[in-house]
C-alpha cells in the first residue's frame, strides 16, 4: 500500500506528503480533502510547498489542483496517496515546481532591489542604462 510507503502526516482533514523520494527534493504536497455530499465523493485540493522554508508561500497563491476522488473514510488516505504518487510519476508536478522556483527567484531579486534602495546603493539592472 502506498500509504505505508508515502507516510502522510495527518493534520485534521489535510495530509502532508513529502515528495523527496519521488523526485521533488524539499517539496511537500499538502492535500486538503472533505466529503462533498451532493457529489457523493471527496473533494481533494493539492498545494505544493517547500519543506526547507519557514514561510508558507503557496505556489503562485493558487492551488495545484482540485478534483473529486472516490473513497470511504477507510480508503480516502490511500486514494490520496495514489493521486499524489501518480502526479509524481507522470511529471505532473514539474510545471508547478518550475513556476514555484521562478517565483522564488523573482522574490529574491526584488528583495535585493529593495535592500539596495533602502541602503541607497546604485542597483545594476543587468546592463540597462
N, C-alpha and C positions, 0 to 999 in steps of 0.2 A: 504494500500500500504506500502511496506517495506521502500520505500524512506522516508516517513514521520517518521517512527519508527527509522530507522538507522541514519538519519540526516547526510548525507555525507557532507563533507566540499569540496567546489569546488576550484580547483587550475588549471585553464585552462583546458587542456584535461586530467586532473588527478583528481580523487576524493579520499578523505581520509575518511575511515570509522573506528570509534572507535569500537573495538571488546570486550570491557569490559563487556557489557551487555550480551554478547553471550558466556561467559566462558573463555575469554582470557584477564584477567586483565592486564592493562597497555600496551596492544598491539593495533596497528592500522594496517589496510590493506590499502596500497597505491595502487590504481588501475589506471593505465595509459591506455588510450584507444584511438584508431584512426580508421577511416573508411578505410578499405583496398578495393579499387575499384575492382581489379581483382577477389577477393574472394566474393565481394558483401556483406561483413559482417564486423563487428567491431572486431579488434584485441584487446584483453584485457590482460594486463600483471599485475600480482599482486606481491607485495613485502610486507613482514612483517617488522614492525619497532616497537620499544618500544616508548611509549608516555611519559615515565618518564625519558628519557635520552636525553641529548643535542646532543650527537654525532649521526650522520646519518650513523650508521653502518648497512649495509644491510645484510640480512640473508645469511651467507656464501658467500657474494658478488655474489649471484645468485638469480634469480627470483624464486618465489614460483611456478608460473605457467604462461603460456601464452596460450590462447585459443581464438578461434573465437566464437563470440556470435552474435545472430541476434538482430536487433533493428533498430529503426529510431532515428532521432535527438530527438524526443519527448519521446521515451521509453528507450533509452540506459541506463540512470542512474538507473531507476527501475530495468532493467535487470541485471546491475552490482550488485545492492543490493541483488538481488535474488541469484546470483552466490556466493557472499560472505556469505550470510545467510546460504545457503546450505553447504558451506565449513565448517562453524562453527558448524552447527547442526550435520553433519556427522562425525566430528572429524578429517576432512582432514588436518586442520592446526596443529594438535597435534605433528606430526613428526617434522615439521618445527620449532615449538616453542621449542621442546626439543633440537634440534640441536642449535638453537639460544642461549638457556640458557647454553648449554655445551660450546659453543664458548666464551660466556661472562666469564665463569669460567676459561677457558684457558687463556684469555687475562688478567684477574685479577691475576692469578697465575704467568704468565710470567712477568707482571709488577712488582709483588712482588720480583721476582728473579732479575730483572734488578735494582731495587731500592737497594736491599741488596748488589749487586755487586758494585753499584755506591758508596754506603756508606762503602764499604769494610767490610761488616759484613758476617761471615760464614753463609751459607744457608743450612738448613736441607732438604734434598731431601726425606723426609719421611722414614728414616731409612737406606737409601743406604749409603754405605761407600766407 
